Amino acid sequence: MTQKVHRNLQHNYAMMKEHFRHNSNVVFRQFQVARKAAFLVQIAGFVDKSMLAQSVISRLSDHMGSVTEESILNTIAVPSVETTTEIRAVVQKVLEAQSVLFVDGITVAFTLDVSASEQRNVDEPENEAVIRGPHTGFVENLTVNLSWIFRYLPNPNLRVENYRLGTENKITCVLVYLEGTAHSGIISLVKARLDEIEVDAILGCAYVAQLIQDHPNNIFPTIRHTERPDVVVANLLEGRVAILTQGCPTSLILPHLFLDNFQSVEDYHSERYFSSSMRILRLMAFLVATQLPGLYVSIENFHKELIPSNLLISIAGTREGVPFPLGLEVFIMLLAFELIKESGMRMPKPIASTVSIVGGLILGQAAVDSGLIGIPTVITVAVAGMSGFLAGPLSQPVFLIRLLSLIPSSFVGLYGLILFDLMILLNLSSITSFGVPYMVPLVPTYFPDWKDTFIRKSTKKLHTTSKKRRHNIGRYFEEEYNPKTNH
């Protein structure tokens, strides 16, 4: 049976004390409202004490008229006041940093939005820094993040829908899209997957991404993560949707396609010729990062005739005395490179650079001097590793692809590497992101949308006012798409 707010204040006080008997940080404040007893309940540290004192307690204490639900609502001056009759709802509001007011003789409780607004400053995201363009990023406050989106896109068609996820923490999550621009099928699919989430807690947007993504066992990302409001708005205008979570400074953007991984924020703030050349460079870096180790092993082991004689003699001389097979040698060096990179990322910043120098220079030189590793292997792994940094969101797939490619390269040579690459291409062509084929506009081919792929056309052509000519990802949505076979 659901407990209700009682007319008797002492009864309500006893119920709230019972609910929070094991929570020492929940505080109760008793005072008078026109000679009627009242009390407030809230979690210490979550409430703006100044606002509570001036806008609630002081105004209610000075109230001289009749004490009714309507008079209290008219007296309190806070951003938001709601009423509830259920004790369970009251308890949840207290846990969500709200202050709750009970007044003797009134059978409703008043939930007051007087939460403290302490938060970190809005700074530029370190992972998406730009020279040109806005220097703003999301923070852990969902309200602030939504306000930034509305600043960039004050459009009456902008929709924000709330969800409560997690049975234990009931975190607030919002779905943002531009009505009339986003395809209704994509919106319905995202809503259905959000409704299906059944977990005990959501501790960040990455949890949501893993629970709603297509093909959770695939190595390629089908959801984009960004900390920039301008990136979110740009994608909303292309018919995508965004998901933001309270307490997380990152937004999810979906659908996310393969070619999106080679685009940067700064591409749209630079001249199109420079942006296009940078995109081509990123694609080439992706190919080098994934193919170079396997290509080196294949040619050195099985296809020496493809190497010029002078270079072949030089490589053979440097590898003389190396105790490991070439495939194993490259594998060890790739793991060592990842170990050094991970150590640099996890260590405190003041000593991270020292770790990188010690690991990269001293250990590498020592391995070569001792004859454990050949110089060509060090160069190959270093070039592949540096190229992988340009892969951006594909850095994790790059790591797995170049390790796995060593297996067919070591046993079959170029034929094995080519077969492995064909399997990767087949995989890319078969997956989808929320009903949209992952490789569009390449497969299926739609030439009008090639204006923003490897080569970026002028801003005038990209942001035309004509909805027919404007790029919209919804045109690729497959109506026959069955989410149960992909999710």
N, C-alpha and C positions, 0 to 999 in steps of 0.2 A: 504494500500500500504506500502511495506517494505521500510524504510528509508535506504539509502545507504551512504557510506562515500563519501563526496564531494571533488572535486579537490581544492576548495577554503577553506583555513584553517579557516578563520573567520566564514564561514558557519558551519563547523564542531564544532568550539568552541561554537557557539551559541546553537547548538543542544545539546551538552553535558551539557552546563549550564542549559538548559531548563529541561533536564531529571533529573538533580541532584539539582534543585533549592531548594528543601526542605531538603537537606542533607548537613549540615554544616561541616561534617567530611570528605567530598570529596574535595580534594585539586587539584589545577591546577598549573603546573609549566611551564612557557614559557622560551624558549631559542632559539639559532640560530644553524642551521646545514649548514655550508658552505654558509653563507649569506641568507639562507632560514629560514623562521620562522617555529617553531615547538612548540608543547606543550605536556606535560604528564598529565594524570589524574589518580588518585589513591585514595584509602581510607587511611586517616592518621592512622598510627599505624600498618598497615598491611604490610608495605613495608620495606625491609632492606635498610636503607638510604645509608649506606656505599657502598653496591653493586650497587645501583642505580647511585650514584655519580661517582664511578670509572669505572664501566663497561658500562654505558649508556651515561650519560650526558657528561662526560669528553671526551670519545672517539668520540662521535658525534660532539662535539664542536671543536675538533682538526681535524675533517675530512675536507680535502681540495679538493677532487675530485668532480665529478658530483654526484648529489643527485638523486638516483634512488632506487627503491624497493630492487634490488639486492645489491647495495652498502651499504645500511643501514643494511641489513641482515648480510653482511660480516663484518660490523664494530662493531655491538653490540656483547658483550661477556657475555651472561647470559645463565643459564642452558637450557632455552627453549624459543624460539621465534616463534609465530604463526602470521598469517595475516588473516584479515577478512574484508569483504566489507559491512557488515550489522551493522547498529547502535545498533540494538537490541542485537546482539551478543557482541558488545563492552560493553554495559551497564552490561550485565551478567558477563563478565570477570572482570570488575571493582568490582562488588559485591563479586566476588570469590577471592578477595585479589590480583588480577593481576594489573600491571601498564600498561596503554595503551598509545602508542605514535602516534601522528598525525603529519604529515609533509606537508607543503604547496606544492601543485602541485602533490601529490601522492594520488591515489584514494583507498588506503587500509590503515587500521589501524594495528599497530603492538602491539600484546599483549605480555608482557614481564614477565617472571617468576622471580620476584625479591621479592617474599613474605618473610617476616621475619620468621625465623626458631625457634622462641622461643617456648619451650615446657618443660614439666616436665621430669625429668630423668627417664630412664628405670629402674624400681624397681620390686622386686618380688611381685606378687599379694598377698594381705593379705588373701583373701579367699581361695587361692590355694597354700599356702606356703609348702615347702618341706624341709626335712633335707638333703636328697640326691637328686641329680639332678640339672638341670639348675635353676638359680635364676633370670630369666628374665620374663618380662611381657609386655603386650601391653600398648601403650600410646594412647593419643587422636589424634595422627598424623597417617593418613592412610598410607602414604609413608613409614614411619619408621616401621610400623607393617608388611607391605608387605616385606620389606627388611629382617626382622627377619625370615619370612617363607622361603625366598629364601636362607638364610644362612643355615638353617637346611635341606633344600631340593633343592639343585642346580640341578634340573632335567629338561632336555629340554622339557619334556611332561607336565610340570606344566603350567596351563593355568589361566590367570586372565582376566576377562571380566567386563567392567564398565557398571554401570547403573546410571541414574539420577532420583532420587525419590523425590516426593513432588512438587506440583505445585508452591508453594510459596518460599521454600528455596532451591529446586533442589540440594539436598545433594548427594554426590558421594558415591556409594555403589559398592562393587566389589564381584564377584562370583569367588571362587578359587576352582580348582579341578585338579586331575591328569588324563590326557587323557590316555586312555588305561587301567586304573584301575577303575575309577568310571563308573558305568553303565550308558549307554546313556539314558535309560529311566528315571533314577533319575535326570540326568542333564537337560533333556528336561522339566521334570515336574517342577523343581525349576525355570528354565527360564520362563516358562509360568506363574507361579504365581508372579514372580517379574514384568513381563510385565503387569499383571492385576492390580497392585497396583495403586490406584487413591485416594490420600489423599492430603491435603493442605501442610503438612509438616511432615518430618521424623526427630525426635530429638534424635535418638539413635537406636541401633540395636534391642532393645526390641520392638520397634514399628514394625520393619520389621518382627520379629518373630510372633507377634500376627496377622499380616496380611497374612502370608503365611502358617501358621501351619495347620496340619490336625486336625479335630475335635476341633475347638476353644472352644467348651463348655465342653470339657472333663477336668477333674482335673489333669490328668497325663501329664507330659511334653513330647512332641515329638520332641523338639529341645533343644540342649544342649548349654549352655553359658559357655565360658571359656575365661580367660585372659592370657593364656599361649601359646606361639607360638609352643612349643614342643608338646603340646596336639593336636593342629591343625594339625601339620605335621603327627603325629601318626595316626590320623583319616583319613587324606587324603590317606595314604598308605593302608587303609582298604577299600577304595572305597567310602568314604563319601565326601561331599562337604562342603565348608566353605563360610560364608558371613561376610564381614567386612564393617564397615561404618565409614566415616570421622567424627571425633569428638567423637568417642566411643571407649573405651579401651577394649571392649569385642567382641569376635568373636562368630558367630553362627555356630554350627556343626549339620549337618543333613545327613541322618536319625539318630534319637536318640531312642534307644530301652530301654526296662524296665531294663534289667540286667546291662546296662551301668551305672545306678545310683549307683551301689554298687562297682564300680571300682574307684580307686584313682590314682592320678598322680604318687605317690610314690610306687605303687605296682610294677611298672616296673623297679624301681631302688633298690629294695630289693630282698632278697632271696625268691624263689617261695613258700617255705613252710610258711614263715611268711606272705607273701602277700595273700596266700590262706586262712590262718586262719583269717586274718583281714577281708577278703570279707565275710566269713561265719559269723563273728561277726557282720558285718554291716547288713546282712540279718536278723540275730536273733534280732538285735536292732530294725529293721523296724517292725518285727512281734510283739515285746514287745510294741513298741510305739503305734501301731494301735490296738492291741488286749487286752492289759492288763486292761484298764479301763472298757471296756465292759464285759470282762471275770469276773472281780471282782464284778461288779453289778449283773451279771447273777447268779453267784454261791451264793452270799450272799442273794439274794432275792428269788431264786427259787430252788437252788440245794445245800442246806446246808449240805446234807448227804455226799457231796464230800469233805467237810472240816473236818480235824481231830478234835475230841471233844475238846481237850485242846485249840487248836487255835480258834475254834468257840466260846468258852466261853470267851477267851481273847478279840476277836473282839467285841462280844456283850457287854462286859463291857466298852470298850472304846467308843462305840456308844450310850451308855445310856445317855439320855437327849439331844441328837442332834435333833434339831427341823425340819430338812429337810429330805424328803425321800432320800434314798441312791443315786438314779439316779440323782436327782437334786443337791445333795451334791457334787458328782463327777463332774458334769457339771460346777458348780460354781468354783470349784478348778481348773479345766482345763482352764477356762476363766481367772482366776486370774493369773495362771502361764503364759499364753500368754501375759497378760497385763504387767507383770513384765519383761518378755523377750523383748517385744516391747519397753518398756520404756528404758531398758538398751541399746538397739540398737540405739534409736533416740536421747538419751541425749548426751551431750558433753562427750568425753572420761574421763576427770578428775573426773566427778561425776557419771559416769555410774556404776562403781563398787559399789559406795555408795548406789545408788538406788537399785541395785540388792540385796545387803546385807539387807537393810532396808525392802524391799519387801519380800524377801525370808525367812529371819529368824524371824524378829520382828513381821511382820504381821501374818506369819504362826503360830508362837508360841502363839500369842495373840488369834488367832482364835481357837486353840486347848484348851487353858486354859479357854476360855470363854464358851466352850461347843458347839460352833457353828459348828465345824468340828471335825470328828473323826480322831485319829492318823493313822489308816490303810488307810484312804482316802488320807491323806497327803503323806504317803509313796508310795501308788500306783501312784498318779499323779506325784510325784517327779521322780520315776523310769521311768515311761512312757515318761516324759518330757526330761530327760537326754538321754534316748535312741533315742528320736527324733532328737537330734543334730547330730547323726551319719548317719541320712538318707540323708544328703546332698541335692541334687536337689529335693528329695521327701518330703522335710520338709513341704511344703504347702499342698500337698495331705494328709500327715500324720495328720496334724491338723484337716482337714475336716473329715477324716475317723473316727478318734477316737471320735469326737463329735457326728457324725451321728450314730455311732455304739451304742451309749447309748440309742437311741430310741427303737430299737427292744430288746436290752438287758433288759431294764427297764420294758417292757410289756410282753415279751414272754420268756425271759431267754436265755439259750444256743441255743435253736432251732431258735430263732430270730437272734442271733449273727451268727450262721452257715449259715442261709439263706442270711444274709447281706453279709457275706464273699463270698458266691457263686456268688452273683450278682457282686461283685468287680472283681472276677476272670473272669466271663463272659465278663465284660466290657474290661478287659485287653486283653482278647483273641480276641476281635472283632475289636479293633482299629489298625490303621496302622500309620507309619511315612514315608511319601513320597513313598508310594507303598510297603513298607516293613512291614510285620506283627510285631506288637510291642513286642511279646513274643518270637521271635526266639532267639536262636536255640532250645528253649523248645517246643514251639508250633508255626509252625510245627517243629518236632524234626529232628535235624541234628547233630549227635554225633561227627563228626570230629571237629566241632566248639565249642564243650564243653571244649576244652583245654584252653579257656580264659573266663570262666564264673565264677562260684563260686570257682573253683580251677584253678590256673594259672600254666601252664606247663612251661618248660624251655624256655629261650630266643631263643635258637637255633631252637626249634620247632615252636615258634611264628613267628619268622622273617626268615623263610626259603626263599631261592631264587626261589623256585618253585612256580609259580603263581597258579598252581592247588591246592597245599597243603596250600597255604597262606590264611588266613582268609580274605574274601572279602564280604562285606555286599550286593553287587550287585546280588549275586546268589539267594537272597531271593526276589528280586523285582518281583512283580506280573504283568505280561504283560497285564492281563485283568483289571488291576486296573483303576477305573474311578475316576479321581480327583474331578469331579463335585458332586459326592455323598458323599465325605468326607471333602471337603474344604468349 
